[in-house]
């Protein structure tokens, strides 16, 4: 299914290849960043994304922030995404 894909911590390299519209989010501006934001408060409506992907993100977060990010990822992920 095509839809919106969110890659959190996109940096300079796209990791989440696939169909649909890719939205790259990072806390700093890069060539691939479309949205600058913190992963603890994703600035998107509920159930917007078919895929939420974050490579090498969790290891940079403390336990509480990792839980918050995962809850946010779940919130913006569409059902069965």
MIFIMI-842483 format. One line per 3 residues: for each residue x, y, z of N, C-alpha, C, O. Coordinates in Angstrom, 1 decimal. Example, Ala and Ser with C-alpha at 12.3 -4.5 7.8 and 13.67 -1.06 7.14 Angstrom:
2
13.2 -5.7 7.8 12.3 -4.5 7.8 13.2 -3.3 7.8 14.2 -3.3 8.5 ~ 12.8 -2.2 7.1 13.7 -1.1 7.1 12.9 0.0 7.9 13.4 1.1 8.0
//
This chain:
81
0.8 -1.2 0.0 0.0 0.0 0.0 0.9 1.2 0.0 1.8 1.4 0.8 ~ 0.6 2.2 -0.9 1.3 3.4 -0.9 0.7 4.3 0.2 -0.5 4.2 0.5 ~ 1.5 5.2 0.7 1.0 6.1 1.7 2.2 6.9 2.2 3.2 7.0 1.5
2.0 7.6 3.3 3.1 8.4 3.8 4.0 7.5 4.7 3.5 6.7 5.4 ~ 5.3 7.7 4.5 6.3 7.0 5.3 7.1 8.1 6.1 7.5 9.1 5.5 ~ 7.3 7.8 7.4 8.1 8.7 8.2 9.4 8.0 8.5 9.4 6.9 9.1
10.5 8.7 8.3 11.8 8.3 8.7 12.3 9.3 9.7 12.6 10.4 9.4 ~ 12.4 8.8 11.0 12.9 9.6 12.1 14.4 9.5 12.2 14.9 8.4 12.1 ~ 15.0 10.7 12.4 16.5 10.7 12.4 17.1 10.4 11.1 18.0 9.6 10.9
16.5 11.0 10.0 16.9 10.7 8.7 18.4 11.0 8.3 19.0 10.3 7.5 ~ 18.9 12.0 9.0 20.3 12.4 8.7 20.5 12.7 7.2 19.7 13.4 6.6 ~ 21.6 12.2 6.6 21.9 12.4 5.2 21.6 11.3 4.3 21.7 11.4 3.1
21.1 10.1 4.9 20.9 8.9 4.1 19.5 8.4 4.3 19.1 8.2 5.5 ~ 18.8 8.1 3.2 17.4 7.5 3.4 17.6 6.0 3.6 18.3 5.3 2.8 ~ 17.1 5.5 4.7 17.1 4.1 5.0 15.8 3.4 4.7 15.8 2.2 4.4
14.7 4.1 4.8 13.4 3.5 4.6 12.9 3.6 3.2 12.0 4.3 2.8 ~ 13.5 2.8 2.3 13.1 2.8 0.9 11.8 2.1 0.7 11.5 1.2 1.5 ~ 11.0 2.5 -0.3 9.8 1.9 -0.5 8.8 2.9 -1.2 9.2 4.0 -1.5
7.6 2.4 -1.5 6.6 3.2 -2.2 6.0 4.2 -1.3 6.1 4.1 0.0 ~ 5.5 5.3 -1.8 4.8 6.3 -1.0 5.6 7.5 -0.9 6.8 7.6 -1.4 ~ 5.1 8.5 -0.2 5.7 9.7 0.1 6.6 9.6 1.3 6.1 9.3 2.4
7.9 9.9 1.2 8.8 9.9 2.4 8.9 11.2 3.0 9.1 12.3 2.4 ~ 8.6 11.3 4.3 8.8 12.5 5.1 10.0 12.2 6.0 10.0 11.3 6.9 ~ 11.1 13.0 5.9 12.3 12.8 6.7 12.3 13.8 7.9 12.1 15.0 7.6
12.4 13.3 9.1 12.4 14.1 10.3 13.7 14.0 11.0 14.3 12.9 11.1 ~ 14.3 15.1 11.5 15.5 15.1 12.2 15.5 16.3 13.1 14.7 17.3 12.9 ~ 16.4 16.3 14.1 16.5 17.5 15.0 17.4 18.5 14.4 17.5 19.6 15.0
18.0 18.2 13.3 18.9 19.2 12.6 18.6 19.2 11.2 18.1 18.2 10.6 ~ 18.9 20.3 10.5 18.7 20.4 9.1 19.8 19.6 8.3 21.0 19.7 8.6 ~ 19.3 18.7 7.4 20.2 18.0 6.5 19.6 18.1 5.1 18.5 18.7 4.9
20.3 17.6 4.1 19.8 17.6 2.8 18.5 16.8 2.6 17.6 17.1 1.8 ~ 18.3 15.8 3.5 17.1 15.0 3.4 16.0 15.4 4.4 14.8 14.9 4.3 ~ 16.2 16.3 5.3 15.2 16.6 6.3 14.1 17.5 5.7 14.4 18.5 5.1
12.9 17.1 5.9 11.7 17.9 5.5 11.1 18.5 6.7 10.5 19.6 6.6 ~ 11.2 17.9 7.9 10.6 18.4 9.1 11.7 18.4 10.2 12.3 17.4 10.4 ~ 11.9 19.6 10.8 12.9 19.6 11.9 12.0 19.6 13.2 11.2 20.5 13.5
12.2 18.5 14.0 11.5 18.4 15.2 12.1 17.3 16.1 13.0 16.6 15.7 ~ 11.7 17.3 17.4 12.2 16.3 18.3 11.3 15.1 18.2 10.1 15.2 18.0 ~ 11.8 13.9 18.3 11.0 12.7 18.1 10.1 12.4 19.3 9.2 11.6 19.3
10.3 13.2 20.4 9.4 13.0 21.6 8.0 13.7 21.4 7.1 13.4 22.1 ~ 8.0 14.6 20.4 6.7 15.3 20.1 6.6 15.4 18.6 6.8 16.5 18.0 ~ 6.2 14.3 18.0 6.0 14.3 16.5 4.9 15.3 16.1 3.8 15.1 16.5
5.2 16.2 15.2 4.2 17.2 14.8 3.3 16.8 13.7 3.1 17.5 12.7 ~ 2.7 15.6 13.9 1.8 15.1 12.9 0.5 14.6 13.5 0.4 14.3 14.7 ~ -0.6 14.6 12.7 -1.9 14.1 13.3 -1.8 12.6 13.5 -0.9 11.9 12.9
-2.7 12.1 14.3 -2.8 10.7 14.6 -3.0 9.9 13.3 -3.7 10.3 12.4 ~ -2.4 8.7 13.2 -2.7 7.7 12.2 -2.4 8.2 10.8 -3.1 7.9 9.8 ~ -1.4 9.0 10.6 -1.1 9.6 9.3 -0.2 8.7 8.4 -0.3 8.6 7.2
0.7 7.9 9.1 1.8 7.2 8.4 1.5 5.7 8.3 1.1 5.1 9.2 ~ 1.8 5.2 7.1 1.7 3.7 6.9 3.0 3.1 7.5 2.9 1.9 7.9 ~ 4.1 3.8 7.5 5.4 3.2 8.0 6.0 4.3 8.8 6.1 5.5 8.4
6.5 3.9 10.0 7.4 4.8 10.8 8.7 4.0 11.0 8.7 2.9 11.5 ~ 9.8 4.6 10.6 11.1 4.0 10.6 12.1 4.9 11.3 12.1 6.1 11.1 ~ 12.9 4.3 12.2 14.0 5.1 12.8 15.2 4.2 13.1 15.2 3.5 14.1
16.2 4.2 12.2 17.4 3.5 12.4 18.4 4.3 13.2 18.6 5.5 13.0 ~ 19.0 3.7 14.2 20.0 4.3 15.1 19.4 5.5 15.8 20.1 6.6 15.9 ~ 18.2 5.4 16.3 17.6 6.5 17.0 17.5 6.2 18.5 17.9 6.9 19.4
17.0 5.0 18.8 16.8 4.6 20.2 18.0 4.7 21.1 18.0 5.0 22.3 ~ 19.2 4.3 20.5 20.4 4.3 21.3 20.9 5.7 21.8 21.8 5.8 22.6 ~ 20.3 6.7 21.2 20.6 8.1 21.5 19.7 8.6 22.6 19.9 9.8 23.0
18.7 7.9 23.0 17.7 8.3 23.9 17.8 7.6 25.3 18.2 6.5 25.3 ~ 17.5 8.4 26.3 17.4 7.7 27.6 16.1 6.9 27.6 15.3 7.0 26.7 ~ 16.0 6.0 28.6 14.8 5.1 28.7 13.5 5.8 28.6 12.6 5.4 27.8
13.3 6.9 29.3 12.0 7.6 29.4 11.8 8.2 28.0 10.6 8.2 27.5 ~ 12.8 8.8 27.4 12.6 9.4 26.0 12.3 8.4 25.0 11.6 8.6 24.0 ~ 12.9 7.2 25.1 12.7 6.1 24.1 11.2 5.7 24.2 10.6 5.4 23.2
10.7 5.5 25.4 9.3 5.2 25.6 8.4 6.2 25.0 7.4 5.9 24.4 ~ 8.7 7.5 25.2 7.9 8.6 24.7 7.9 8.5 23.2 6.9 8.7 22.5 ~ 9.1 8.3 22.6 9.2 8.3 21.1 8.4 7.1 20.6 7.7 7.3 19.6
8.5 5.9 21.2 7.7 4.8 20.7 6.2 5.0 20.8 5.5 4.6 19.9 ~ 5.8 5.7 21.9 4.4 6.0 22.0 4.0 7.0 20.9 2.9 6.9 20.4 ~ 4.8 8.0 20.6 4.5 8.9 19.5 4.5 8.2 18.2 3.6 8.5 17.3
5.4 7.3 17.9 5.5 6.5 16.7 4.2 5.7 16.5 3.6 5.7 15.4 ~ 3.7 5.1 17.6 2.5 4.3 17.6 1.3 5.2 17.3 0.4 4.9 16.5 ~ 1.3 6.4 17.9 0.2 7.4 17.7 0.0 7.8 16.2 -1.1 7.9 15.7
1.2 8.1 15.5 1.1 8.5 14.2 1.0 7.4 13.1 0.8 7.7 11.9 ~ 1.1 6.2 13.6 1.1 5.0 12.7 -0.4 4.6 12.4 -1.2 4.5 13.4 ~ -0.7 4.4 11.2 -2.1 4.0 10.9 -2.4 2.6 11.3 -1.4 1.8 11.5
-3.6 2.2 11.6 -3.9 0.8 12.0 -3.3 -0.2 11.0 -3.5 0.0 9.7 ~ -2.7 -1.2 11.5 -2.1 -2.3 10.7 -0.9 -1.8 9.9 -0.5 -2.5 8.9 ~ -0.4 -0.6 10.2 0.8 -0.1 9.6 2.1 -0.8 10.1 3.2 -0.5 9.6
//
